[in-house]
Amino acid sequence: MRALIIGGSGFIGSHVVDRLLADGLRVRVYDRAKERYRDTPAAADFRQGDFTDTNSLAEALADVDVVFHMLSTSVPSTSNLDPVADIEGNLIGTVRLLELMRSAGVRRMVYPSSGGTIYGPPQTDPVTEAHPERPISSYGIVKSAVEKYLLMEQHLHGLSPTILRVSNPYGPRQGHGGVQGVIGTFLWRIAQGEPIQIWGDGSVVRDFIHISDLAELCSQCARQEVHGVFNAGSGQGVSINEILEVITAVTGKAIKVEYKPGRGFDVPRVVLDTSAIRARLPWRPRISLRDGIAETWEWVTCQK
């Protein structure tokens, strides 16, 4: 089986590349640049190109069995600043990709959607896949629209999509721009001796999944051809204040915290029900939050 990972140089994509290679798949990476924190694995066929370059993307699709669409040009905290760019970069780009896949005869896709933003303020706890979609950010709206296009392509043209509504992944090789990834951002700032910023009072609860667990799930979905829409998370809720407690214990650092006013797009609590995907696959999150943060902290300190 040959897999094409679009966005394979990014945080999630690069870990999926590692997992697929370890599981014996042939891997092709398509991205604008090579990886930031390491060399792209020699076993991967790297193709450099922009998501908007349909000619290069069409060439990358040749002889491919499954596409992992890991590319996103926005994050929840920035998407509302320019919704038009969010739509153009992510929704329109994905619709073009589906047309190219149809022409190339590629009928399998694994797509990481958003379990943190697509549901909006939850009406149930935990949240199942049947929960109404009421996103309150452009990021969540676009993710929801992409899902609908994938399902339309399934109905009209026989696409076999696996849509994973991912919670909050964290782990080594996550960037530190401060716009996404609270654990990674906190650890990078602590390593630099800088204060960390918490939006609101720290009571916001999220579901965090270690990147290795997510990559393993992506690989299983492709290799066992599981189709449908599934939540992908730890199934456990942790507040930002609790994250701070674990980080303090792991790093042994005295951490300066700056509390900022809460943001309108931050949902108070999102914990995902992952029973649907666990009923289909022999997959369970293996890495505890403390162990995952310790591993990430070790990686961050090696980058200084």
C-alpha positions in Angstrom: 0.0 0.0 0.0 1.3 3.5 -0.9 0.1 6.4 1.2 0.3 10.1 0.3 0.5 12.4 3.3 -0.4 15.9 2.3 1.1 18.2 5.0 3.5 15.4 5.9 6.1 17.8 7.2 3.8 19.2 9.9 3.3 18.2 13.5 0.6 15.6 13.0 1.7 14.6 9.5 5.3 13.9 10.4 4.2 11.5 13.1 1.8 9.7 10.8 4.7 9.3 8.3 6.8 7.6 11.1 3.9 5.3 12.0 3.1 4.3 8.4 6.7 3.6 7.7 7.0 1.5 10.8 3.9 -0.4 9.7 5.5 -1.3 6.4 3.6 1.2 4.1 5.3 3.0 1.2 5.0 6.7 2.0 5.0 9.8 -0.1 5.1 13.2 1.5 3.7 16.4 -0.2 4.4 19.7 1.5 5.7 23.2 0.8 8.9 22.5 2.8 10.7 19.7 4.6 10.3 19.2 8.3 11.4 21.9 10.6 12.8 19.9 13.5 14.5 17.0 11.7 15.3 15.6 8.3 12.4 14.0 6.5 12.9 10.2 6.8 15.0 8.9 3.9 12.5 6.1 3.3 9.8 8.6 2.4 9.4 10.0 -1.1 9.3 13.7 -0.5 7.5 15.9 -3.1 7.7 19.7 -2.6 4.7 21.7 -3.7 2.0 24.1 -2.6 -1.6 22.9 -1.9 -2.8 25.2 -4.6 -0.4 23.8 -7.3 -2.8 21.3 -8.9 -0.2 20.0 -11.4 2.3 19.1 -8.7 -0.5 17.6 -6.5 -1.8 15.6 -9.4 1.7 14.1 -10.0 2.0 13.3 -6.3 -1.3 11.3 -6.5 0.1 8.9 -9.1 0.0 5.2 -7.9 -1.4 6.1 -4.5 -3.8 4.0 -2.6 -4.8 6.3 0.3 -4.5 10.0 1.0 -3.9 11.4 4.4 -5.1 15.1 4.2 -3.2 16.6 7.1 -2.8 20.1 5.8 -4.5 23.1 7.5 -3.8 26.7 6.8 -5.5 28.1 9.9 -6.1 27.4 13.6 -9.1 28.2 15.8 -7.6 31.3 17.3 -6.7 32.9 13.9 -9.5 31.6 11.6 -12.0 34.3 12.6 -9.5 37.0 11.7 -9.7 36.2 8.0 -12.6 33.7 7.3 -12.2 34.2 3.5 -8.6 33.0 3.6 -9.7 30.1 5.8 -12.3 29.1 3.2 -10.0 29.6 0.3 -7.1 27.8 1.8 -8.9 24.8 3.4 -12.4 24.3 1.9 -11.8 25.2 -1.7 -8.4 23.5 -1.7 -9.9 20.3 -0.4 -12.7 20.4 -3.0 -10.0 20.7 -5.7 -8.1 17.8 -4.1 -11.2 15.6 -4.3 -11.5 16.4 -8.0 -7.9 15.4 -8.5 -8.3 12.2 -6.5 -11.3 11.3 -8.6 -9.4 11.8 -11.8 -6.5 9.7 -10.4 -8.8 6.9 -9.3 -7.8 7.3 -5.6 -10.8 6.5 -3.5 -9.4 6.4 0.1 -8.9 9.3 2.4 -8.1 9.7 6.1 -9.0 13.3 7.2 -8.4 14.8 10.7 -11.3 17.0 11.4 -11.8 18.9 14.7 -13.4 17.3 17.8 -12.7 20.5 19.7 -14.5 23.0 17.5 -17.0 21.2 15.3 -19.6 20.6 18.0 -19.7 24.0 19.5 -20.8 24.4 23.1 -21.6 20.7 24.1 -25.1 19.7 25.1 -23.8 16.3 26.4 -20.8 15.2 28.3 -19.0 13.3 26.9 -19.7 14.3 23.3 -20.7 11.6 20.8 -20.5 11.8 17.0 -24.3 12.2 16.9 -24.0 15.6 18.7 -25.3 18.5 16.7 -22.6 20.5 14.8 -22.8 24.1 16.1 -19.3 25.5 15.6 -18.6 29.1 16.8 -15.3 29.7 14.9 -14.5 29.8 11.2 -12.1 26.9 11.8 -14.9 24.7 13.0 -17.3 25.8 10.3 -14.8 25.0 7.6 -14.0 21.6 9.1 -17.7 20.8 9.1 -18.0 21.9 5.5 -15.1 19.7 4.5 -16.6 16.7 6.2 -19.8 17.3 4.2 -17.9 17.5 0.9 -16.2 14.2 1.7 -19.5 12.5 2.5 -21.0 14.0 -0.8 -18.0 12.6 -2.7 -18.7 9.2 -1.0 -22.3 9.3 -2.1 -21.8 10.5 -5.7 -18.4 9.1 -6.6 -17.5 6.2 -4.3 -14.9 7.9 -2.0 -14.2 5.9 1.2 -13.4 8.5 3.8 -12.3 8.1 7.4 -13.1 11.3 9.2 -11.4 11.6 12.6 -12.7 14.3 14.9 -9.5 14.9 16.8 -9.3 16.4 20.2 -6.1 18.2 21.2 -3.0 16.4 20.1 0.3 17.2 21.8 3.9 15.8 21.8 7.4 16.2 20.3 7.7 18.3 17.2 4.8 20.6 17.9 5.5 24.2 17.1 5.6 27.0 19.6 4.0 30.0 17.8 1.5 30.4 20.7 -1.6 30.1 18.5 -2.3 26.4 18.9 -1.3 23.6 21.3 -1.5 24.7 24.9 0.9 22.0 26.2 3.5 22.7 23.6 3.2 26.4 23.9 3.5 26.3 27.7 6.6 24.0 27.6 8.4 26.2 25.1 7.8 29.3 27.0 8.9 27.7 30.3 12.1 26.5 28.6 12.8 30.0 27.6 12.1 31.4 31.0 9.1 33.3 29.8 5.7 33.6 31.5 2.8 31.6 30.2 -0.6 33.0 29.3 -3.9 31.5 30.2 -7.1 32.8 28.6 -9.8 33.0 31.2 -9.4 31.5 34.7 -8.0 28.2 33.6 -11.2 26.2 34.2 -11.6 25.4 30.5 -11.6 21.6 30.1 -10.2 19.8 27.0 -9.5 16.3 25.9 -5.8 15.8 25.1 -4.3 13.0 23.0 -0.6 12.2 22.6 0.5 12.4 19.0 1.8 8.8 19.0 -1.6 7.5 19.9 -3.2 9.6 17.2 -0.7 8.4 14.6 -1.3 4.8 15.5 -5.1 5.4 15.1 -4.5 6.9 11.6 -2.4 4.0 10.5 -5.0 1.4 11.8 -7.8 3.3 10.0 -5.9 3.1 6.7 -4.7 -0.5 7.0 -8.0 -1.9 8.1 -10.1 0.4 5.8 -12.4 1.7 8.5 -14.8 4.2 7.0 -17.1 6.8 8.7 -16.9 9.7 11.2 -15.3 9.0 14.5 -14.1 10.9 17.5 -10.4 10.6 18.2 -9.3 11.6 21.7 -8.4 10.2 25.1 -11.9 10.4 26.4 -10.7 12.2 29.5 -11.2 15.8 30.4 -8.5 17.9 31.9 -8.6 21.6 32.8 -5.9 24.1 31.8 -5.1 24.6 35.5 -4.7 20.8 35.9 -2.3 20.8 32.9 -0.3 23.5 34.7 -0.1 21.4 37.8 1.3 18.4 35.8 3.7 20.7 33.9 5.0 22.2 37.2 5.6 18.7 38.6 7.3 17.4 35.5 9.6 20.5 34.9 10.3 21.4 38.6 10.2 25.0 37.5 8.6 28.0 39.2 6.2 29.1 36.5 4.9 32.7 36.1 1.3 32.8 34.9 -0.5 35.7 33.2 -4.2 35.3 33.2 -5.9 37.0 30.2 -9.6 37.8 29.5 -11.5 34.8 28.2 -12.0 34.4 24.4 -15.5 34.2 22.8 -14.6 31.2 20.7 -13.3 29.0 23.6 -15.9 26.4 24.4 -15.9 25.8 28.3 -15.7 22.0 28.2 -15.2 19.4 25.4 -14.6 15.7 26.2 -15.0 13.2 23.4 -16.8 9.9 23.6 -14.4 7.5 21.7 -16.4 4.3 22.1 -17.4 4.2 18.4 -13.8 3.9 17.1 -12.7 1.6 19.9 -15.5 -0.7 19.0 -14.2 -0.9 15.4 -10.5 -1.2 16.0 -8.1 -2.7 18.6 -7.0 0.8 19.5 -6.7 2.5 22.9 -4.8 5.6 23.9 -1.7 4.2 25.7 0.3 7.3 26.8 -0.8 8.9 30.1 -0.9 12.7 30.3 2.0 12.9 32.7 4.2 10.6 30.7 3.3 12.4 27.5 4.2 15.8 29.0 7.4 14.4 30.4 8.4 13.1 26.9 7.5 16.4 25.3 9.4 18.4 27.9 12.5 16.3 27.3 12.2 17.0 23.6 11.7 20.7 24.1 14.8 21.0 26.3 16.9 19.3 23.6 15.9 21.9 21.1 17.4 24.9 23.0 
